[in-house]
């Protein structure tokens, strides 16, 4: 009699359980997710250390460690002082999460369970957000309770869209009907909620993800690309002709000013900050300290005048690249882009082929969707931020953790 392979090795039990708890509460409740994340760091680090004989330290681990502590170097030389040490800890939290995940090899069945739990927890959080938006009217925009602002929530939903689409593409005839219905329902409801969020950046990124997945899937079938292309075309036409809120929002914000609305003024301010703190920036989470008075003084030093339609003091830059430049300078920017570039290189180098399992395809596509969210959505929003940053690195880390085993096979 053939014995079924266990979901995970005995030494992985406690880290995996803490990880399960974390992803369940990530979009739902603040305190439990924080507790489970800390437990995951601690238990996984101990487990990896006890089983260190089976691991070999790699150059990628060194790169992630450099990223992990880069925020503290930035904090030491920050141009302004406010929350730079809190910001440095935020970078450490993200990088450490990726480092630990990368070094815990997860089996195919466990990967599937984790992804189903992510979709399930997001579905619950989305239901609560829709209830508060349309029934109790406690919210003015769709937000996931423990993710927060609509822009962050839409990015989180975008990551779920990528995951649900990847899982939909690998559905098999042998999968149960309830499982198929669940995955497809999550895909549809997530796409709809992204439109409801009125986030132009995430809607655009969702289209990029759908088209890229369809093109990649041409290796296996042409049908998904045809369906996705028709779906995007019909949805775009419907939004335009029905004068949807997201269309109204774009017209309202750009009809009397720059094409990108207030973002262009904020971006000009971020470049102004970077020019005055080129090497280490003004400190992570310190952009709000670049007040109108300070910007006026900095512009005066350059022989320029502060104009409200050209510059704007704001809490966030709404751009991953300019935010990193302004808050971390060239030092932090180069390290961050090196990490993201390395992930992109590995995704390209170890892209799946026709002989690979559906699980490998699903993990790779989900990781690709995550990096697309980070890089494409990052042009209009500050990605890699707290909850959606952790989810992005989760999808990447789960794929990365199985990469060495796939290479050996």
C-alpha positions as CSV (number, residue, x, y, z in Angstrom):
1,X,0.0,0.0,0.0
2,X,1.3,3.4,-1.0
3,X,1.6,5.8,1.9
4,X,0.6,9.5,1.3
5,X,3.3,12.0,1.7
6,X,2.8,14.3,4.8
7,X,2.0,17.9,4.2
8,X,5.2,19.0,5.9
9,X,8.2,17.6,7.8
10,X,7.9,17.4,11.6
11,X,10.4,20.2,12.2
12,X,8.2,22.5,10.1
13,X,5.0,22.0,12.1
14,X,5.1,25.1,14.4
15,X,6.3,27.5,11.8
16,X,3.7,26.3,9.3
17,X,0.9,26.6,11.9
18,X,2.0,30.2,12.8
19,X,2.1,31.0,9.1
20,X,-1.4,29.7,8.6
21,X,-2.6,31.9,11.5
22,X,-0.9,34.9,10.0
23,X,-2.4,34.6,6.5
24,X,-5.9,34.0,8.0
25,X,-5.9,37.2,10.0
26,X,-3.7,39.3,7.6
27,X,-6.7,41.2,6.0
28,X,-9.0,40.7,9.0
29,X,-7.7,41.7,12.4
30,X,-4.7,43.7,13.5
31,X,-3.6,42.1,16.8
32,X,-3.9,38.4,15.8
33,X,-2.0,38.9,12.6
34,X,0.8,40.7,14.4
35,X,1.1,38.0,17.1
36,X,1.1,35.2,14.5
37,X,3.7,37.0,12.4
38,X,6.1,37.4,15.3
39,X,5.5,33.7,16.2
40,X,6.3,32.8,12.6
41,X,9.6,34.8,12.7
42,X,10.6,33.2,16.0
43,X,9.5,29.6,15.4
44,X,10.8,29.5,11.8
45,X,14.2,31.0,12.7
46,X,14.6,28.4,15.5
47,X,13.5,25.5,13.2
48,X,15.8,26.6,10.4
49,X,18.7,27.0,12.9
50,X,18.1,23.5,14.3
51,X,18.1,22.0,10.8
52,X,20.9,24.3,9.4
53,X,23.0,21.2,8.4
54,X,20.7,20.7,5.4
55,X,21.0,24.3,4.2
56,X,23.7,26.2,2.3
57,X,23.9,29.9,2.7
58,X,23.4,31.6,-0.7
59,X,24.3,34.9,-2.2
60,X,20.6,35.7,-2.5
61,X,20.3,35.3,1.3
62,X,23.1,37.8,1.7
63,X,21.3,40.2,-0.6
64,X,18.1,39.9,1.4
65,X,20.0,40.5,4.6
66,X,21.5,43.7,3.1
67,X,18.0,44.8,2.2
68,X,16.8,43.9,5.7
69,X,19.3,46.3,7.4
70,X,19.5,49.0,4.8
71,X,16.6,50.9,6.4
72,X,18.7,51.4,9.6
73,X,21.6,52.8,7.6
74,X,19.1,55.2,6.0
75,X,17.8,56.1,9.5
76,X,21.3,56.9,10.7
77,X,21.8,59.5,7.9
78,X,18.2,60.6,7.4
79,X,17.8,64.2,6.3
80,X,14.8,64.8,8.7
81,X,13.9,63.1,12.0
82,X,10.4,61.8,12.7
83,X,9.6,58.1,12.1
84,X,12.7,56.9,10.3
85,X,13.5,54.2,12.8
86,X,9.9,52.9,12.6
87,X,10.3,52.9,8.8
88,X,13.6,51.0,9.1
89,X,11.8,48.3,11.2
90,X,9.1,48.1,8.5
91,X,11.7,47.2,5.9
92,X,13.3,44.7,8.2
93,X,9.9,43.0,8.7
94,X,9.3,42.7,5.0
95,X,12.8,41.4,4.2
96,X,12.9,39.0,7.1
97,X,9.6,37.5,6.0
98,X,11.0,36.9,2.5
99,X,14.2,35.4,3.9
100,X,12.4,33.0,6.2
101,X,9.9,31.9,3.6
102,X,12.6,31.3,1.1
103,X,14.3,28.8,3.4
104,X,11.3,26.8,4.3
105,X,10.6,24.3,1.4
106,X,6.8,23.9,1.0
107,X,5.2,20.9,-0.7
108,X,2.7,21.1,-3.5
109,X,-0.3,20.2,-1.4
110,X,0.6,22.6,1.4
111,X,1.1,25.4,-1.2
112,X,-2.4,24.8,-2.5
113,X,-3.9,24.9,1.0
114,X,-2.1,28.2,1.8
115,X,-3.4,29.8,-1.4
116,X,-7.0,28.7,-0.7
117,X,-6.8,30.1,2.8
118,X,-5.5,33.5,1.4
119,X,-8.5,33.6,-1.0
120,X,-10.9,32.6,1.8
121,X,-9.7,35.2,4.3
122,X,-9.7,37.9,1.7
123,X,-13.3,36.9,0.7
124,X,-14.4,37.3,4.4
125,X,-12.6,40.6,4.7
126,X,-14.2,41.8,1.4
127,X,-17.7,40.8,2.5
128,X,-17.2,42.8,5.7
129,X,-16.0,45.8,3.6
130,X,-18.9,45.6,1.2
131,X,-21.3,45.3,4.2
132,X,-19.9,48.5,5.8
133,X,-19.9,50.3,2.4
134,X,-23.4,49.5,1.2
135,X,-25.4,48.3,4.2
136,X,-24.3,50.2,7.3
137,X,-22.6,53.0,5.4
138,X,-19.8,53.2,7.9
139,X,-17.2,53.5,5.1
140,X,-17.1,55.8,2.1
141,X,-14.9,53.5,0.1
142,X,-14.2,49.7,0.0
143,X,-11.6,48.9,2.6
144,X,-10.4,45.6,4.1
145,X,-10.5,45.9,7.9
146,X,-6.8,45.2,8.7
147,X,-5.4,46.6,5.4
148,X,-6.9,50.0,5.6
149,X,-7.1,52.8,3.0
150,X,-8.8,52.0,-0.2
151,X,-5.6,52.3,-2.2
152,X,-3.9,49.7,0.0
153,X,-7.0,47.5,0.0
154,X,-7.2,47.6,-3.8
155,X,-3.6,46.5,-4.1
156,X,-4.3,43.7,-1.7
157,X,-7.2,42.7,-3.9
158,X,-5.0,42.9,-7.0
159,X,-2.7,40.3,-5.5
160,X,-5.7,38.1,-4.8
161,X,-6.8,38.6,-8.4
162,X,-3.4,37.4,-9.7
163,X,-3.5,34.4,-7.3
164,X,-7.1,33.5,-8.3
165,X,-6.4,33.8,-12.0
166,X,-3.3,31.6,-11.6
167,X,-5.4,29.0,-9.8
168,X,-8.2,29.2,-12.4
169,X,-5.8,28.5,-15.2
170,X,-4.5,25.3,-13.6
171,X,-8.0,23.9,-12.7
172,X,-8.3,20.3,-13.8
173,X,-11.3,18.1,-14.7
174,X,-10.5,16.0,-11.6
175,X,-10.9,19.0,-9.2
176,X,-14.1,19.0,-7.3
177,X,-17.0,21.2,-8.4
178,X,-17.1,23.1,-5.1
179,X,-13.3,23.9,-5.4
180,X,-13.8,25.1,-9.0
181,X,-16.8,27.3,-8.0
182,X,-14.8,28.7,-5.1
183,X,-11.8,29.7,-7.2
184,X,-13.8,31.2,-10.1
185,X,-16.1,33.0,-7.7
186,X,-13.0,34.5,-5.9
187,X,-11.6,35.6,-9.3
188,X,-14.9,37.3,-10.3
189,X,-15.7,39.0,-7.0
190,X,-12.1,40.2,-6.6
191,X,-12.1,41.8,-10.1
192,X,-15.4,43.4,-9.4
193,X,-14.3,44.8,-6.1
194,X,-11.2,46.3,-7.6
195,X,-13.5,48.2,-10.0
196,X,-15.7,49.2,-7.0
197,X,-12.5,50.6,-5.3
198,X,-12.1,53.1,-8.1
199,X,-8.3,52.5,-8.1
200,X,-7.2,53.4,-11.6
201,X,-3.7,52.0,-10.9
202,X,-4.9,48.6,-9.7
203,X,-7.5,48.4,-12.6
204,X,-4.7,49.0,-15.1
205,X,-2.4,46.5,-13.4
206,X,-5.2,44.0,-13.3
207,X,-5.5,44.3,-17.1
208,X,-1.7,43.9,-17.4
209,X,-1.7,40.8,-15.3
210,X,-4.6,39.2,-17.2
211,X,-3.0,39.9,-20.6
212,X,0.5,38.7,-19.5
213,X,-1.0,35.5,-18.0
214,X,-2.9,34.9,-21.2
215,X,0.1,35.4,-23.4
216,X,2.3,33.1,-21.2
217,X,-0.5,30.5,-21.2
218,X,-0.3,30.3,-25.1
219,X,2.3,27.5,-24.5
220,X,-0.6,25.4,-23.2
221,X,-3.8,26.9,-24.7
222,X,-5.0,29.9,-26.7
223,X,-8.5,29.9,-25.1
224,X,-7.6,31.8,-21.9
225,X,-6.0,34.7,-23.9
226,X,-9.1,35.0,-26.0
227,X,-11.4,34.9,-23.0
228,X,-9.3,37.4,-21.0
229,X,-9.0,39.8,-24.0
230,X,-12.8,39.8,-24.6
231,X,-13.4,40.2,-20.9
232,X,-11.1,43.2,-20.6
233,X,-12.6,44.8,-23.8
234,X,-16.2,44.3,-22.6
235,X,-15.3,45.6,-19.1
236,X,-13.5,48.7,-20.4
237,X,-16.4,49.5,-22.8
238,X,-18.9,49.0,-20.0
239,X,-17.0,51.3,-17.7
240,X,-16.7,54.0,-20.3
241,X,-20.3,54.0,-21.7
242,X,-21.9,53.6,-18.3
243,X,-19.8,56.5,-17.0
244,X,-18.6,54.5,-14.0
245,X,-17.3,56.2,-10.9
246,X,-13.7,55.4,-11.7
247,X,-14.1,57.1,-15.1
248,X,-15.8,60.1,-13.4
249,X,-13.0,60.2,-10.9
250,X,-10.3,60.4,-13.6
251,X,-12.2,63.0,-15.6
252,X,-12.8,65.1,-12.4
253,X,-9.2,65.0,-11.2
254,X,-7.6,65.7,-14.6
255,X,-10.1,68.1,-16.3
256,X,-8.7,71.2,-14.7
257,X,-5.1,70.3,-14.1
258,X,-2.3,67.8,-14.9
259,X,-3.2,64.5,-16.6
260,X,-2.4,62.6,-13.4
261,X,-4.0,65.1,-11.1
262,X,-2.5,65.9,-7.8
263,X,0.0,63.1,-8.2
264,X,2.2,65.1,-10.5
265,X,2.6,67.9,-7.9
266,X,3.4,65.3,-5.2
267,X,6.0,63.7,-7.6
268,X,7.6,67.1,-8.2
269,X,7.9,67.5,-4.4
270,X,9.4,64.0,-4.1
271,X,12.1,64.9,-6.7
272,X,12.7,68.2,-4.8
273,X,13.2,66.2,-1.6
274,X,15.6,63.8,-3.4
275,X,17.7,66.7,-4.8
276,X,18.2,68.0,-1.2
277,X,18.9,64.6,0.3
278,X,20.3,62.6,-2.6
279,X,22.2,59.8,-0.8
280,X,20.1,58.6,2.1
281,X,16.8,60.6,1.6
282,X,14.8,62.2,4.4
283,X,14.1,58.9,6.2
284,X,11.5,56.1,5.6
285,X,8.0,57.3,6.6
286,X,9.2,60.9,6.8
287,X,7.8,62.3,3.6
288,X,5.0,64.0,5.5
289,X,7.6,66.1,7.1
290,X,8.5,67.8,3.9
291,X,6.1,70.7,4.7
292,X,5.1,73.5,2.4
293,X,7.4,75.8,4.4
294,X,10.4,73.5,3.9
295,X,9.7,73.0,0.2
296,X,9.4,76.8,-0.2
297,X,12.8,77.2,1.4
298,X,14.4,74.5,-0.7
299,X,13.0,75.9,-3.9
300,X,14.3,79.4,-2.9
301,X,17.8,77.9,-2.6
302,X,17.4,76.7,-6.2
303,X,16.1,80.1,-7.3
304,X,12.5,78.8,-7.8
305,X,9.1,79.7,-6.4
306,X,6.7,77.3,-4.7
307,X,3.5,77.0,-6.7
308,X,0.6,75.0,-5.4
309,X,-0.3,73.5,-8.7
310,X,3.4,72.3,-9.2
311,X,4.3,71.2,-5.7
312,X,2.4,69.7,-2.8
313,X,3.1,68.5,0.7
314,X,1.5,65.1,1.3
315,X,1.7,62.1,3.5
316,X,2.7,59.6,0.7
317,X,4.3,59.9,-2.7
318,X,2.0,57.5,-4.4
319,X,4.9,56.1,-6.4
320,X,7.2,53.2,-5.3
321,X,10.2,54.5,-7.2
322,X,10.0,58.2,-6.3
323,X,9.0,57.3,-2.7
324,X,12.1,55.2,-2.3
325,X,14.3,57.9,-3.8
326,X,12.9,60.6,-1.6
327,X,12.9,58.6,1.6
328,X,15.9,56.4,1.2
329,X,18.0,58.2,-1.4
330,X,20.2,56.5,-3.9
331,X,21.5,54.1,-1.3
332,X,18.1,52.6,-0.4
333,X,16.8,52.9,-4.0
334,X,19.7,50.8,-5.4
335,X,19.3,48.1,-2.8
336,X,15.6,47.9,-3.2
337,X,15.7,47.8,-7.0
338,X,18.5,45.2,-6.9
339,X,16.3,42.9,-4.8
340,X,13.3,43.4,-7.1
341,X,15.5,43.0,-10.2
342,X,17.0,39.8,-8.8
343,X,13.4,38.4,-8.3
344,X,12.5,39.4,-11.9
345,X,15.7,37.7,-13.2
346,X,14.9,34.4,-11.3
347,X,11.3,34.5,-12.5
348,X,12.5,34.8,-16.1
349,X,15.3,32.3,-15.8
350,X,13.3,29.6,-14.1
351,X,10.0,30.1,-15.9
352,X,8.0,26.8,-16.1
353,X,7.9,24.7,-19.2
354,X,5.2,22.3,-20.5
355,X,6.6,19.4,-18.4
356,X,6.3,21.2,-15.1
357,X,3.4,20.4,-12.7
358,X,0.3,22.6,-12.4
359,X,1.5,23.5,-8.9
360,X,4.7,24.9,-10.3
361,X,2.8,26.8,-12.9
362,X,0.4,28.2,-10.3
363,X,3.2,29.3,-7.9
364,X,5.2,30.9,-10.6
365,X,2.2,32.8,-12.1
366,X,1.2,34.0,-8.6
367,X,4.8,35.2,-8.0
368,X,4.8,36.9,-11.4
369,X,1.5,38.6,-10.6
370,X,2.9,39.8,-7.3
371,X,6.0,41.4,-8.9
372,X,3.8,43.0,-11.5
373,X,1.6,44.5,-8.8
374,X,4.8,45.8,-7.1
375,X,6.4,47.3,-10.2
376,X,3.4,48.3,-12.4
377,X,1.1,49.5,-9.7
378,X,4.2,51.0,-8.2
379,X,4.1,53.7,-10.8
380,X,1.0,55.2,-9.3
381,X,0.9,53.9,-5.8
382,X,3.4,53.1,-3.0
383,X,3.5,49.3,-3.2
384,X,5.5,47.0,-0.8
385,X,3.7,48.6,2.1
386,X,2.7,46.7,5.2
387,X,-0.1,44.2,4.5
388,X,0.0,44.1,0.7
389,X,3.8,44.2,0.9
390,X,3.8,41.1,3.1
391,X,1.3,39.4,0.8
392,X,3.4,40.2,-2.3
393,X,6.5,38.7,-0.6
394,X,4.4,35.7,0.5
395,X,3.5,34.8,-3.0
396,X,7.1,35.4,-4.2
397,X,8.6,33.5,-1.2
398,X,6.3,30.5,-1.6
399,X,7.5,30.1,-5.2
400,X,11.1,30.8,-4.2
401,X,11.1,28.2,-1.5
402,X,10.2,25.5,-4.0
403,X,12.7,26.7,-6.6
404,X,15.7,24.7,-5.4
405,X,13.7,21.5,-5.3
406,X,12.5,22.1,-8.9
407,X,16.0,22.8,-10.1
408,X,17.2,19.6,-8.7
409,X,14.4,17.6,-10.3
